[in-house]
Amino acid sequence: MARRNDAHGRLDDAARAGWLYYVAGRTQDEIAAAMSISRQSAQRLVSLAVAERLIKVRLDHPIAACLEKAERLKEKFDLKYIEVVPSDPAGVSSTVGIAEAGAAEIERWLKNADPIVLAIGTGRTLKAAVDQLPPMECPQHRIVSLTGNIGPDGSAAYYNVIFSMADAIKARHFPMPLPVLCSSAEERELLHDQSMVRSTLALGAAANVTFVGVGELGENAPLCVDGFLGVDEMKALMASGAVGEICGWMYDANGHILEHSVNERVASVPIPSRDTCTVIGMAQGARKNASILAALKGGLLNGLITDEATSEYLLTH
């Protein structure tokens, strides 16, 4: 088999080797023979397929310990939806496992034949989930962003996911052409009074299902890192009792949205009513434990995708 030296050709070969290994169930010796390469080259190509995320793995066998924790969480917090994935004890990623589970749940909703409104927040976890979605044709659905798509400097917000979804999902997409935080409450009112924004706000409020990240607070929190809040503002928020944020909305340890000047500047759609919408939070990790617990206590979420370690914390606090 003629070998190609260009990068695209090598990815093609990696994809072929990955397919033979993971889908066709061939051994590396069989792949080497089929592709007329050495066994070592076959092994490297399979590894490359994984490293370049050409291969996406979903585990279909439910793990008993995860199921048991999920059932207890569902009962404790009266949840409509819960998924607990295995924890990687040595892992440092805040998205591995829950991104794949989130993608599967988003895909399940999008497979509905009846039209739905799917609302989505922003952030690294949701971006990782959306990147796992396969191409889908579902023109009957509407997908709306709950949060602004514009960064503090006027550029497109990097972790805003609705544009990434538009690449894979053929449905009507409704971005929020605003920053996450306005400069003042007066500016927010002015922007929210624009007809295009009013229609997006109304669509978000009518969502059937919503997927959001759960943000921790602190100097290294995304809102600070991404330039929306200064460190002094963040410290003042925490001194006022804030423990977490969802779509920019700050809330306290009881899951109550804070009466605070920062919340008066949030341009996001209010979190849809849990009476009419399934609001699924996607989050894991020790840094987010207190934020997730507070959101569940206050009923800001009625669905959750998390991992075993975080679920253990939620069950014991």
C-alpha positions as CSV (number, residue, x, y, z in Angstrom):
1,M,0.0,0.0,0.0
2,A,1.5,3.3,-1.0
3,R,2.2,5.6,1.9
4,R,1.4,9.3,1.9
5,N,3.6,11.7,3.8
6,D,1.1,14.5,4.1
7,A,-0.6,15.1,7.5
8,H,-4.1,14.5,6.0
9,G,-3.0,11.2,4.6
10,R,-1.6,10.1,7.9
11,L,-4.9,11.0,9.6
12,D,-6.7,8.9,7.0
13,D,-4.4,6.0,7.8
14,A,-4.9,6.5,11.5
15,A,-8.7,6.6,11.0
16,R,-8.6,3.4,9.0
17,A,-6.4,1.6,11.6
18,G,-8.6,2.9,14.4
19,W,-11.7,1.6,12.6
20,L,-10.1,-1.8,12.0
21,Y,-9.1,-2.1,15.7
22,Y,-12.2,-0.7,17.5
23,V,-15.0,-1.5,15.1
24,A,-13.9,-4.5,13.1
25,G,-12.1,-6.0,16.1
26,R,-8.9,-6.8,14.3
27,T,-5.6,-7.3,16.1
28,Q,-2.6,-5.1,15.5
29,D,-0.9,-7.9,13.5
30,E,-4.0,-8.2,11.3
31,I,-4.1,-4.4,10.8
32,A,-0.4,-4.5,9.8
33,A,-1.1,-7.2,7.2
34,A,-4.2,-5.4,5.9
35,M,-2.4,-2.1,5.5
36,S,1.0,-3.5,4.4
37,I,2.8,-1.9,7.3
38,S,4.8,-3.1,10.3
39,R,3.1,-4.0,13.6
40,Q,4.8,-1.0,15.3
41,S,3.4,1.3,12.6
42,A,-0.1,-0.2,13.1
43,Q,0.2,0.4,16.9
44,R,1.3,4.0,16.4
45,L,-1.6,4.7,14.0
46,V,-4.1,3.3,16.4
47,S,-2.6,5.5,19.2
48,L,-2.7,8.5,16.8
49,A,-6.4,7.8,16.1
50,V,-7.1,8.1,19.8
51,A,-4.8,11.1,20.4
52,E,-6.5,13.0,17.5
53,R,-10.0,12.1,18.9
54,L,-10.9,10.3,15.7
55,I,-12.2,7.5,17.9
56,K,-15.1,8.2,20.3
57,V,-16.0,5.5,22.8
58,R,-19.3,5.0,24.6
59,L,-19.7,2.4,27.3
60,D,-23.1,0.7,27.0
61,H,-22.8,-1.5,30.1
62,P,-24.2,0.3,33.2
63,I,-21.9,0.1,36.2
64,A,-23.7,-1.0,39.4
65,A,-22.0,1.5,41.7
66,C,-22.8,4.4,39.4
67,L,-26.4,3.3,39.1
68,E,-26.7,3.0,42.9
69,K,-25.4,6.5,43.5
70,A,-27.5,7.9,40.7
71,E,-30.7,6.5,42.3
72,R,-29.8,7.9,45.7
73,L,-29.1,11.3,44.2
74,K,-32.4,11.3,42.3
75,E,-34.2,10.6,45.5
76,K,-32.3,13.1,47.6
77,F,-32.7,16.0,45.3
78,D,-35.9,15.0,43.5
79,L,-34.2,15.0,40.1
80,K,-35.9,14.3,36.7
81,Y,-32.6,13.1,35.2
82,I,-29.3,11.8,36.6
83,E,-26.2,10.2,35.1
84,V,-23.2,9.2,37.2
85,V,-20.1,8.2,35.2
86,P,-17.0,6.4,36.6
87,S,-14.2,8.6,38.1
88,D,-10.6,8.5,36.9
89,P,-8.7,8.5,40.2
90,A,-5.5,9.8,38.5
91,G,-7.3,12.1,36.1
92,V,-7.0,15.9,36.0
93,S,-9.6,16.7,33.3
94,S,-12.8,18.4,34.4
95,T,-14.6,17.1,31.3
96,V,-13.7,13.5,30.6
97,G,-16.6,11.1,31.1
98,I,-19.3,13.7,31.6
99,A,-18.7,15.3,28.2
100,E,-19.4,11.9,26.5
101,A,-22.4,11.3,28.7
102,G,-23.7,14.8,28.0
103,A,-23.3,14.4,24.3
104,A,-25.3,11.1,24.4
105,E,-28.1,12.9,26.3
106,I,-28.1,15.9,23.9
107,E,-28.2,13.5,21.0
108,R,-31.1,11.6,22.6
109,W,-33.2,14.8,22.8
110,L,-32.3,15.8,19.3
111,K,-33.6,12.5,18.0
112,N,-37.1,13.4,19.0
113,A,-39.4,13.6,16.0
114,D,-41.5,16.2,17.6
115,P,-40.1,19.8,17.6
116,I,-38.4,20.9,20.8
117,V,-36.5,24.0,22.0
118,L,-33.1,23.0,23.4
119,A,-31.3,25.7,25.4
120,I,-27.6,25.6,26.1
121,G,-25.2,27.5,28.3
122,T,-21.5,27.9,27.8
123,G,-18.2,26.8,29.1
124,R,-15.5,24.2,28.8
125,T,-17.6,21.2,29.8
126,L,-20.4,21.9,27.3
127,K,-17.9,22.7,24.6
128,A,-16.3,19.3,25.2
129,A,-19.7,17.6,25.0
130,V,-20.8,19.4,21.8
131,D,-17.5,18.4,20.2
132,Q,-18.6,14.7,20.7
133,L,-21.8,15.1,18.8
134,P,-22.2,13.3,15.4
135,P,-23.6,15.2,12.4
136,M,-27.4,15.3,12.7
137,E,-30.2,16.5,10.5
138,C,-33.0,17.9,12.8
139,P,-34.6,21.0,11.2
140,Q,-37.7,20.6,13.3
141,H,-35.8,21.7,16.5
142,R,-34.7,25.1,17.7
143,I,-31.4,25.5,19.7
144,V,-31.0,28.7,21.7
145,S,-28.0,30.1,23.6
146,L,-28.8,31.2,27.2
147,T,-25.6,33.2,27.5
148,G,-24.0,36.0,25.5
149,N,-21.6,35.1,22.7
150,I,-19.4,38.1,22.9
151,G,-16.2,38.4,25.0
152,P,-15.2,41.5,27.0
153,D,-13.1,42.8,24.1
154,G,-15.9,42.4,21.5
155,S,-14.6,39.1,20.1
156,A,-16.6,35.9,19.9
157,A,-16.4,34.1,23.3
158,Y,-14.2,31.1,22.8
159,Y,-16.2,28.6,24.9
160,N,-19.6,29.6,23.6
161,V,-20.9,26.4,22.2
162,I,-23.9,27.3,19.9
163,F,-21.6,28.0,17.0
164,S,-19.9,24.7,17.5
165,M,-23.3,23.0,17.6
166,A,-24.2,24.7,14.3
167,D,-21.3,23.0,12.6
168,A,-22.7,19.5,13.5
169,I,-26.4,19.9,14.0
170,K,-28.6,21.0,11.2
171,A,-31.3,22.9,13.1
172,R,-32.3,26.5,13.6
173,H,-29.8,28.1,16.0
174,F,-30.5,31.3,18.0
175,P,-27.3,32.9,19.5
176,M,-27.4,35.6,22.1
177,P,-25.6,38.6,20.5
178,L,-24.6,40.1,23.9
179,P,-21.7,39.9,26.4
180,V,-22.1,37.6,29.4
181,L,-22.0,40.7,31.7
182,C,-23.0,44.2,30.7
183,S,-21.2,47.3,32.0
184,S,-24.3,48.3,34.0
185,A,-27.9,47.4,34.7
186,E,-29.0,50.2,32.5
187,E,-27.0,48.9,29.6
188,R,-28.6,45.4,30.1
189,E,-32.1,46.9,30.0
190,L,-31.2,48.8,26.8
191,L,-29.8,45.7,25.1
192,H,-32.7,43.4,26.3
193,D,-35.1,45.9,24.8
194,Q,-33.9,45.1,21.2
195,S,-36.5,43.1,19.3
196,M,-34.0,40.4,18.3
197,V,-32.8,39.9,21.9
198,R,-36.4,39.9,23.2
199,S,-37.3,37.0,20.9
200,T,-34.2,35.0,22.0
201,L,-35.1,35.7,25.7
202,A,-38.7,34.4,25.1
203,L,-37.4,31.3,23.2
204,G,-35.0,30.5,26.1
205,A,-37.8,30.8,28.6
206,A,-39.8,28.3,26.5
207,A,-37.1,25.6,26.4
208,N,-38.0,21.9,26.8
209,V,-34.6,21.0,28.0
210,T,-31.5,23.0,29.0
211,F,-27.9,22.0,29.4
212,V,-25.7,24.2,31.5
213,G,-22.3,24.1,33.2
214,V,-21.8,24.9,36.9
215,G,-19.1,27.4,37.6
216,E,-17.0,27.6,40.8
217,L,-15.9,31.0,42.1
218,G,-12.5,32.3,42.9
219,E,-9.5,34.1,41.3
220,N,-9.1,31.2,38.8
221,A,-12.8,30.9,38.0
222,P,-13.7,31.1,34.3
223,L,-15.4,34.5,34.7
224,C,-12.1,36.0,36.0
225,V,-9.8,34.1,33.6
226,D,-11.9,35.1,30.6
227,G,-11.9,38.7,31.7
228,F,-15.6,39.3,32.6
229,L,-14.9,40.0,36.3
230,G,-11.9,41.5,38.1
231,V,-10.4,39.7,41.0
232,D,-11.6,42.4,43.5
233,E,-15.2,42.0,42.1
234,M,-14.9,38.2,42.6
235,K,-13.7,38.6,46.2
236,A,-16.6,41.0,46.9
237,L,-19.1,38.5,45.5
238,M,-17.7,35.7,47.6
239,A,-17.8,37.9,50.7
240,S,-21.5,38.5,49.9
241,G,-22.1,34.8,50.1
242,A,-21.8,33.7,46.4
243,V,-20.6,30.1,46.0
244,G,-21.3,29.4,42.3
245,E,-22.7,30.6,39.0
246,I,-24.8,29.2,36.2
247,C,-24.8,31.1,33.0
248,G,-23.4,34.1,34.9
249,W,-26.1,34.1,37.5
250,M,-24.5,34.1,41.0
251,Y,-26.1,32.1,43.8
252,D,-25.5,31.4,47.5
253,A,-25.0,28.2,49.5
254,N,-28.7,27.6,49.5
255,G,-29.0,27.9,45.8
256,H,-30.7,31.3,45.9
257,I,-29.9,33.8,43.2
258,L,-28.1,36.7,44.9
259,E,-29.5,40.2,45.1
260,H,-26.2,41.8,43.9
261,S,-25.2,44.4,41.5
262,V,-23.3,41.9,39.4
263,N,-26.5,39.9,38.8
264,E,-28.2,43.1,37.7
265,R,-25.6,43.2,34.9
266,V,-26.0,39.5,33.7
267,A,-27.3,39.5,30.1
268,S,-28.1,35.8,30.1
269,V,-31.6,34.4,29.8
270,P,-32.8,33.5,33.3
271,I,-32.5,29.8,34.0
272,P,-35.7,28.3,32.6
273,S,-38.4,27.2,35.0
274,R,-37.8,23.7,36.4
275,D,-41.6,23.2,36.4
276,T,-41.7,23.1,32.6
277,C,-38.1,22.4,31.6
278,T,-35.5,19.7,32.4
279,V,-32.4,21.7,33.4
280,I,-29.4,19.5,33.4
281,G,-26.1,20.6,34.9
282,M,-22.9,19.0,33.7
283,A,-20.0,19.3,36.3
284,Q,-17.5,17.3,38.3
285,G,-14.5,17.8,40.4
286,A,-13.6,18.9,43.9
287,R,-13.4,22.6,42.9
288,K,-17.0,22.5,41.9
289,N,-18.5,20.4,44.7
290,A,-19.8,23.2,46.8
291,S,-21.3,25.0,43.7
292,I,-23.0,21.8,42.5
293,L,-24.4,21.0,45.9
294,A,-25.8,24.6,46.3
295,A,-27.4,24.5,42.9
296,L,-29.2,21.2,43.7
297,K,-30.3,22.4,47.2
298,G,-31.9,25.4,45.7
299,G,-33.6,23.6,42.8
300,L,-31.7,25.5,40.2
301,L,-31.1,22.2,38.5
302,N,-33.4,19.2,38.2
303,G,-31.0,17.1,36.2
304,L,-27.3,16.3,36.7
305,I,-24.4,14.6,34.9
306,T,-21.4,14.1,37.2
307,D,-18.9,11.5,38.3
308,E,-18.6,9.0,41.2
309,A,-16.3,11.1,43.3
310,T,-18.6,14.2,43.1
311,S,-21.7,12.1,43.6
312,E,-20.2,10.7,46.9
313,Y,-19.6,14.3,48.1
314,L,-23.2,15.3,47.2
315,L,-24.6,12.3,49.0
316,T,-22.6,12.9,52.2
317,H,-23.2,16.7,52.6
